[in-house]
Amino acid sequence: MQEKLTQIRTHIDQIDNQLLALLNQRMELIKEVGELKRQQNAIIYRPEREKAILERLNQLNQGALTEKAIETIFLEIFAVSRNFELPERVGYLGPEGTFSHQAAESRFGAMSSYIALNTIQSVFESVATNRVRFGVVPIENNQEGTVRETVDLLAATEVKIVAEIPQNIHFTFASFEDRLEKIEVVYSKDIAFKQCSKFIEDYLGQDIELIPVDSTSKAAQLAAKNKHAAALCSHIAAKINGLPLLFENVENSSFNRTRFLILSKDFVNQPSGNDKTTLIAKVDDKSGSLATLLDDFKLAGINLNKVESRPARQAAEFKYWFLIEFDGHYADPQVLPIMEKNKEVITWMGSYLKLC
């Protein structure tokens, strides 16, 4: 048996050597691509190109790798490749270890330069002023709804949407204290207490103090300083702070997902054939103005995913603007006439690969 195991391991080593050589060949070609893009001042991050590669590989695949496994492996290869083309600075809603951090790393990889920012507004400002090339912020949770600050800042800041990232949200219960009856306080973000309310009720009882903090990452930091404290936090936040995991996946719903946006100042995606577009619409007060705009999409056979109103905050008046999302790219033949007809009342925020 030992001889057979040695033979298999030797074969694996040989394959690893081949993989390393091929990856280095790929990176040399990537350097050439990066030089051409620098000469033309072209965009490095191309979600539609990555999607096309993944689709082609999945069609070719005849082995044991699943579609998810192929995506996981090649997204990291893409991220490393982008750093060979041109290292990108990525800002996200911090601190380190938040779900926004996890979302950013899922697209830009471990090698990118990351900056943790204190507020969603600071992410928008950093993107708008080119202090970072990309920003990552949450926009909605399928259990709790829209992140209103993100929506409002889309209308107020000159940035564009590059991509969306759907991410499953799993909370862990982490503490140095392994006996629940000894835990006196639990730190977390207020929304996390709501999303984990059943676990709190079933396992912790009513005597434990729940203390809301700015982020789940901050919760892990505080719990790490107190033997009798615990945190409801992300897996990565617990790991960064050295907190042992007592329970995993403690959220109420196994379908808890948050949608994140990747933002940039000047960015235009090419059509991929499976796109989504976000608009800001500021229609007048005339009867039927909004209905007329929405009818344009209906008549063109375009599916609307979201129509959400937000207060315009114009003195004491009750006025509103609307966030609209629909299936399709702004450059699609059936979309362009709508954009042209309503150009006085709509602002294009981005067309990007539809992932959710």
C-alpha positions as CSV (number, residue, x, y, z in Angstrom):
1,M,0.0,0.0,0.0
2,Q,2.8,2.4,0.9
3,E,4.5,1.8,-2.4
4,K,1.3,2.6,-4.3
5,L,0.7,5.7,-2.3
6,T,4.2,6.9,-3.1
7,Q,3.6,6.4,-6.8
8,I,0.3,8.4,-6.7
9,R,2.0,11.2,-4.8
10,T,4.9,11.3,-7.3
11,H,2.3,11.5,-10.1
12,I,0.5,14.4,-8.3
13,D,3.9,16.2,-7.9
14,Q,4.5,15.8,-11.6
15,I,1.1,17.3,-12.4
16,D,1.7,20.2,-10.0
17,N,5.0,20.9,-11.8
18,Q,3.1,21.1,-15.1
19,L,0.4,23.3,-13.6
20,L,3.1,25.7,-12.3
21,A,4.8,25.9,-15.6
22,L,1.5,26.5,-17.4
23,L,0.4,29.2,-14.9
24,N,3.8,31.0,-15.4
25,Q,3.2,30.9,-19.2
26,R,-0.2,32.4,-18.6
27,M,1.2,35.2,-16.5
28,E,3.8,36.1,-19.2
29,L,0.9,36.5,-21.7
30,I,-1.0,38.5,-19.1
31,K,1.9,40.9,-18.8
32,E,1.7,41.5,-22.5
33,V,-2.0,42.1,-22.3
34,G,-1.4,44.5,-19.4
35,E,1.2,46.5,-21.4
36,L,-1.2,46.9,-24.4
37,K,-4.0,48.0,-22.0
38,R,-1.7,50.6,-20.3
39,Q,-0.9,52.0,-23.8
40,Q,-4.6,52.4,-24.5
41,N,-5.6,53.3,-21.0
42,A,-8.0,50.4,-21.1
43,I,-9.9,48.8,-18.2
44,I,-8.2,45.8,-16.5
45,Y,-11.3,44.2,-14.8
46,R,-13.6,42.7,-17.5
47,P,-16.4,40.6,-15.9
48,E,-17.9,39.7,-19.2
49,R,-14.6,38.2,-20.4
50,E,-14.2,36.2,-17.2
51,K,-17.8,34.9,-17.6
52,A,-17.1,33.8,-21.2
53,I,-13.9,31.9,-20.0
54,L,-15.8,30.1,-17.3
55,E,-18.6,29.1,-19.6
56,R,-16.1,27.7,-22.1
57,L,-14.3,25.8,-19.5
58,N,-17.5,24.3,-18.1
59,Q,-18.5,23.1,-21.5
60,L,-15.1,21.5,-22.0
61,N,-15.1,19.9,-18.6
62,Q,-15.4,16.1,-18.5
63,G,-13.8,15.4,-15.2
64,A,-14.6,15.4,-11.5
65,L,-14.5,19.2,-11.1
66,T,-17.9,20.7,-10.5
67,E,-18.9,24.1,-12.0
68,K,-18.5,25.7,-8.6
69,A,-15.0,24.2,-8.2
70,I,-14.0,25.5,-11.6
71,E,-15.3,29.0,-10.8
72,T,-13.5,29.0,-7.4
73,I,-10.1,28.0,-8.9
74,F,-10.3,30.3,-11.9
75,L,-11.6,33.4,-10.1
76,E,-8.4,33.3,-8.0
77,I,-6.4,32.8,-11.2
78,F,-8.2,35.8,-12.7
79,A,-7.5,37.9,-9.6
80,V,-3.8,37.1,-9.7
81,S,-3.7,37.8,-13.4
82,R,-5.2,41.3,-12.9
83,N,-2.4,42.1,-10.5
84,F,0.1,41.1,-13.1
85,E,-1.7,43.4,-15.6
86,L,-2.0,46.3,-13.3
87,P,-2.3,46.1,-9.5
88,E,-5.7,47.6,-8.4
89,R,-6.5,49.3,-5.1
90,V,-9.8,48.2,-3.8
91,G,-11.8,50.0,-1.0
92,Y,-14.5,48.3,1.0
93,L,-16.8,48.9,3.9
94,G,-14.5,47.9,6.8
95,P,-13.1,47.0,9.1
96,E,-11.1,44.0,8.0
97,G,-13.1,40.8,8.2
98,T,-16.5,42.2,7.3
99,F,-18.8,40.5,4.8
100,S,-17.9,43.4,2.4
101,H,-14.2,42.3,2.8
102,Q,-15.1,38.7,1.9
103,A,-17.1,39.9,-1.1
104,A,-14.2,42.0,-2.3
105,E,-11.7,39.2,-2.0
106,S,-14.1,36.8,-3.8
107,R,-13.6,38.9,-6.9
108,F,-10.2,40.6,-6.6
109,G,-8.3,37.8,-4.8
110,A,-5.9,37.8,-1.9
111,M,-3.1,39.6,-3.7
112,S,-5.0,42.9,-4.4
113,S,-4.3,46.0,-2.4
114,Y,-7.3,46.5,0.0
115,I,-8.3,49.5,2.0
116,A,-10.9,49.2,4.8
117,L,-13.0,52.3,5.0
118,N,-15.2,53.3,7.9
119,T,-18.5,54.2,6.2
120,I,-20.3,53.5,2.9
121,Q,-20.0,57.2,2.1
122,S,-16.2,57.0,2.5
123,V,-16.2,54.2,-0.1
124,F,-18.2,56.2,-2.5
125,E,-16.0,59.3,-2.0
126,S,-12.8,57.3,-2.4
127,V,-14.0,55.9,-5.7
128,A,-15.3,59.3,-6.9
129,T,-11.9,60.9,-6.2
130,N,-9.9,58.1,-7.7
131,R,-8.2,57.3,-4.3
132,V,-9.2,53.7,-5.0
133,R,-9.9,52.1,-8.4
134,F,-12.8,50.0,-7.2
135,G,-15.2,50.1,-4.2
136,V,-17.3,47.3,-2.7
137,V,-20.5,48.1,-0.7
138,P,-23.7,46.2,0.2
139,I,-26.9,47.2,-1.5
140,E,-29.5,44.7,-0.3
141,N,-30.2,41.7,1.8
142,N,-32.9,39.2,0.8
143,Q,-34.1,39.0,4.4
144,E,-33.9,42.6,5.5
145,G,-34.2,44.6,2.3
146,T,-32.3,47.5,0.8
147,V,-29.3,49.3,2.3
148,R,-30.7,52.8,1.9
149,E,-27.4,54.6,2.3
150,T,-26.0,52.8,-0.7
151,V,-29.0,53.6,-2.8
152,D,-29.0,57.3,-1.8
153,L,-25.3,57.7,-2.5
154,L,-25.8,56.1,-6.0
155,A,-27.9,59.1,-6.8
156,A,-25.6,61.7,-5.2
157,T,-22.2,60.5,-6.3
158,E,-20.6,60.3,-9.7
159,V,-19.7,56.6,-9.8
160,K,-20.7,53.7,-11.9
161,I,-21.7,50.1,-11.1
162,V,-19.1,47.6,-12.4
163,A,-20.6,44.4,-11.2
164,E,-22.8,42.8,-8.6
165,I,-21.7,40.1,-6.2
166,P,-24.3,37.8,-4.6
167,Q,-22.9,36.3,-1.4
168,N,-24.4,33.8,1.0
169,I,-24.2,35.2,4.5
170,H,-23.3,32.7,7.2
171,F,-22.8,33.8,10.8
172,T,-20.7,32.1,13.3
173,F,-20.9,32.2,17.1
174,A,-17.3,32.6,18.4
175,S,-15.8,32.9,21.9
176,F,-12.9,31.9,24.0
177,E,-15.5,30.6,26.5
178,D,-16.7,27.1,25.5
179,R,-19.5,27.0,28.1
180,L,-22.6,28.9,27.1
181,E,-23.7,29.5,30.7
182,K,-20.5,31.4,31.3
183,I,-21.0,33.9,28.5
184,E,-22.3,37.2,29.7
185,V,-22.4,39.5,26.6
186,V,-22.7,39.0,22.9
187,Y,-21.4,41.6,20.4
188,S,-22.7,42.0,16.8
189,K,-24.2,44.4,14.4
190,D,-27.9,45.2,15.1
191,I,-29.0,43.5,11.8
192,A,-27.1,40.3,12.8
193,F,-29.1,40.0,16.0
194,K,-32.2,40.1,13.9
195,Q,-30.9,37.5,11.4
196,C,-29.8,35.2,14.2
197,S,-32.7,35.7,16.6
198,K,-33.8,32.1,16.7
199,F,-30.3,30.9,17.7
200,I,-30.2,33.6,20.4
201,E,-33.6,32.5,21.7
202,D,-32.8,28.7,21.6
203,Y,-29.3,28.7,22.9
204,L,-28.6,31.9,24.9
205,G,-31.7,32.7,26.8
206,Q,-32.8,36.2,28.1
207,D,-30.1,36.9,30.7
208,I,-27.3,37.5,28.2
209,E,-26.7,41.1,27.2
210,L,-26.7,41.8,23.5
211,I,-24.5,44.8,22.6
212,P,-24.8,46.2,19.0
213,V,-21.6,47.6,17.4
214,D,-20.7,49.1,14.1
215,S,-19.7,45.9,12.4
216,T,-19.4,42.1,12.9
217,S,-15.7,42.5,12.6
218,K,-15.7,45.0,15.5
219,A,-17.8,42.5,17.4
220,A,-15.0,39.9,17.0
221,Q,-12.4,42.3,18.1
222,L,-14.3,43.1,21.3
223,A,-15.1,39.5,22.1
224,A,-11.4,38.6,21.7
225,K,-10.7,40.9,24.7
226,N,-13.2,39.4,27.1
227,K,-13.2,35.8,28.2
228,H,-16.9,35.9,29.0
229,A,-17.9,37.5,25.7
230,A,-18.9,36.1,22.3
231,A,-19.5,37.5,18.8
232,L,-21.9,36.8,16.1
233,C,-19.6,37.4,13.1
234,S,-18.2,36.2,9.9
235,H,-15.9,33.2,9.7
236,I,-13.1,35.5,8.5
237,A,-13.5,38.0,11.4
238,A,-13.3,35.2,13.9
239,K,-10.2,33.8,12.2
240,I,-8.5,37.2,12.1
241,N,-9.1,37.7,15.8
242,G,-8.2,34.2,16.8
243,L,-11.6,33.4,18.2
244,P,-12.6,29.7,18.4
245,L,-15.9,28.9,16.6
246,L,-18.5,27.4,18.9
247,F,-21.3,27.2,16.3
248,E,-21.4,27.9,12.6
249,N,-24.3,28.8,10.3
250,V,-26.4,30.3,13.2
251,E,-28.6,32.5,10.9
252,N,-32.4,32.1,10.9
253,S,-32.5,31.3,7.2
254,S,-30.2,29.2,5.2
255,F,-31.1,31.4,2.2
256,N,-29.7,34.5,3.8
257,R,-27.9,36.4,0.9
258,T,-26.5,39.9,0.5
259,R,-26.0,41.6,-2.8
260,F,-22.9,43.7,-3.1
261,L,-21.9,46.2,-5.7
262,I,-18.5,46.9,-7.2
263,L,-18.2,50.6,-8.0
264,S,-15.7,52.6,-10.2
265,K,-15.6,56.1,-11.4
266,D,-15.4,55.6,-15.2
267,F,-16.3,52.1,-16.3
268,V,-18.3,50.7,-19.2
269,N,-18.9,47.0,-19.5
270,Q,-19.4,45.5,-23.0
271,P,-22.7,43.6,-23.5
272,S,-22.4,39.9,-22.4
273,G,-25.9,38.7,-23.4
274,N,-27.0,38.3,-19.8
275,D,-26.9,41.8,-18.3
276,K,-28.6,44.0,-15.8
277,T,-28.9,47.8,-15.9
278,T,-29.4,50.3,-13.0
279,L,-31.0,53.7,-13.6
280,I,-31.9,56.7,-11.4
281,A,-35.2,58.3,-12.6
282,K,-36.2,61.8,-11.5
283,V,-39.6,62.3,-13.1
284,D,-41.8,65.4,-12.7
285,D,-45.0,65.7,-10.7
286,K,-47.3,65.5,-13.7
287,S,-50.0,62.8,-13.5
288,G,-48.8,59.5,-15.1
289,S,-45.1,60.6,-15.6
290,L,-43.7,57.5,-13.8
291,A,-46.3,55.2,-15.4
292,T,-45.3,56.5,-18.9
293,L,-41.7,55.8,-18.2
294,L,-42.4,52.3,-17.0
295,D,-44.8,51.7,-20.0
296,D,-41.8,52.3,-22.3
297,F,-40.1,49.3,-20.8
298,K,-43.3,47.2,-21.0
299,L,-43.9,48.0,-24.6
300,A,-40.3,47.1,-25.4
301,G,-40.7,43.7,-23.7
302,I,-38.0,44.6,-21.0
303,N,-38.3,43.0,-17.6
304,L,-38.1,45.3,-14.6
305,N,-36.4,43.8,-11.6
306,K,-36.8,46.7,-9.2
307,V,-38.6,50.0,-8.9
308,E,-37.9,51.7,-5.5
309,S,-38.7,55.2,-4.4
310,R,-36.4,57.4,-2.3
311,P,-37.2,60.8,-0.8
312,A,-35.7,63.7,-2.8
313,R,-35.2,65.8,0.3
314,Q,-36.1,69.1,-1.3
315,A,-36.9,71.4,1.5
316,A,-40.3,70.7,3.1
317,E,-41.8,69.1,0.0
318,F,-42.7,65.4,-0.4
319,K,-40.9,64.5,-3.6
320,Y,-39.3,61.3,-4.7
321,W,-36.8,59.8,-7.2
322,F,-36.7,56.2,-8.2
323,L,-34.1,53.4,-8.5
324,I,-34.9,51.2,-11.5
325,E,-33.2,48.0,-12.5
326,F,-34.0,45.9,-15.6
327,D,-32.8,43.0,-17.6
328,G,-30.5,44.1,-20.4
329,H,-27.6,46.3,-21.4
330,Y,-28.0,50.0,-22.1
331,A,-26.6,49.5,-25.6
332,D,-29.1,46.8,-26.5
333,P,-31.2,47.8,-29.6
334,Q,-34.5,47.7,-27.6
335,V,-33.1,49.7,-24.7
336,L,-31.3,52.6,-26.6
337,P,-34.6,54.2,-27.8
338,I,-35.9,54.3,-24.2
339,M,-32.6,55.8,-23.0
340,E,-32.8,58.5,-25.7
341,K,-36.5,59.3,-25.2
342,N,-36.1,59.8,-21.4
343,K,-32.5,61.2,-21.2
344,E,-33.8,64.3,-19.4
345,V,-35.1,62.4,-16.4
346,I,-32.9,59.3,-16.2
347,T,-29.3,58.8,-15.2
348,W,-27.5,55.6,-16.2
349,M,-25.6,54.0,-13.3
350,G,-24.2,51.0,-15.1
351,S,-24.9,47.9,-17.1
352,Y,-23.2,44.8,-15.8
353,L,-23.3,41.0,-15.8
354,K,-26.4,39.7,-14.1
355,L,-25.6,37.3,-11.3
356,C,-28.8,37.6,-9.2
